[in-house]
Amino acid sequence: MRQTKNKTLDQCLHLLMEVVDFLTSSEDAQCSMDLRDDIVIFTVKIPQEEAGRVIGKYGDTIKSIRSVFYNVTMSQHRLRSNVIVEPI
């Protein structure tokens, strides 16, 4: 189970990086993951001028991204998740 969890979370991190790469033109974007108790925190560090593309108008894009990752981590491993965007 442990290895399956790590594999799924690594795949989620890879998917998040693909989504960020698709939405932005920045080579400086970085994605990381931190597992705390039963919460997975995905962090996207991106230049300030590109952050708006990931957040989207009225926050709709980031809400959708959070929803996808929450559903994947909850259905696969009963873990809650959050995606945080940090401008650099």
C-alpha positions in Angstrom: 0.0 0.0 0.0 2.8 2.4 0.9 4.6 2.1 -2.4 1.3 2.4 -4.3 0.5 5.6 -2.4 3.9 7.1 -3.2 3.6 6.1 -6.8 0.1 7.7 -7.1 1.3 10.9 -5.4 4.4 11.1 -7.6 2.1 10.7 -10.6 -0.1 13.5 -9.3 3.0 15.7 -8.9 4.0 15.0 -12.5 0.5 15.8 -13.7 0.5 19.1 -11.8 3.8 20.0 -13.5 2.4 19.1 -16.9 -0.7 21.3 -16.2 1.5 24.2 -15.1 3.7 23.9 -18.1 0.7 23.9 -20.4 -0.8 27.0 -18.8 2.4 29.0 -18.6 5.4 29.7 -20.8 7.8 29.9 -17.8 10.8 27.7 -17.4 11.1 28.8 -13.8 8.0 27.0 -12.6 8.5 24.5 -9.8 6.1 22.0 -8.2 6.7 20.2 -4.9 4.7 18.0 -2.6 4.6 17.6 1.1 2.7 14.9 3.0 1.5 16.0 6.5 -0.6 13.5 8.5 -3.5 12.9 6.1 -3.1 16.0 4.0 -1.1 16.3 0.8 0.0 19.8 0.0 1.1 20.5 -3.6 3.0 23.8 -4.0 3.5 25.6 -7.3 6.2 28.2 -7.3 5.9 30.4 -10.4 7.0 33.9 -11.4 4.6 36.6 -10.5 3.7 37.5 -14.1 2.7 33.9 -14.8 0.7 33.3 -11.6 -2.5 34.8 -13.0 -2.6 32.1 -15.7 -2.6 29.3 -13.1 -5.1 31.1 -10.8 -7.4 32.1 -13.7 -10.2 34.6 -13.8 -12.0 34.8 -10.5 -9.8 31.8 -9.4 -11.7 29.4 -11.5 -8.6 27.6 -12.9 -7.0 26.9 -9.6 -10.3 25.8 -8.1 -10.6 23.2 -10.9 -7.1 22.0 -10.4 -7.7 21.7 -6.6 -10.9 19.8 -7.3 -9.2 17.3 -9.6 -6.3 16.6 -7.1 -8.6 16.5 -4.1 -10.8 13.8 -5.9 -7.8 11.8 -6.9 -6.1 11.7 -3.5 -9.4 11.2 -1.7 -10.6 8.3 -3.9 -7.2 6.6 -4.1 -5.9 6.9 -0.6 -8.5 8.8 1.6 -6.1 11.7 1.8 -7.1 15.4 1.6 -5.1 17.7 -0.6 -4.6 21.3 -1.4 -2.8 23.1 -4.2 -1.0 26.3 -3.2 0.4 28.9 -5.7 3.4 30.9 -4.5 4.7 33.7 -6.7 8.5 33.9 -6.9 
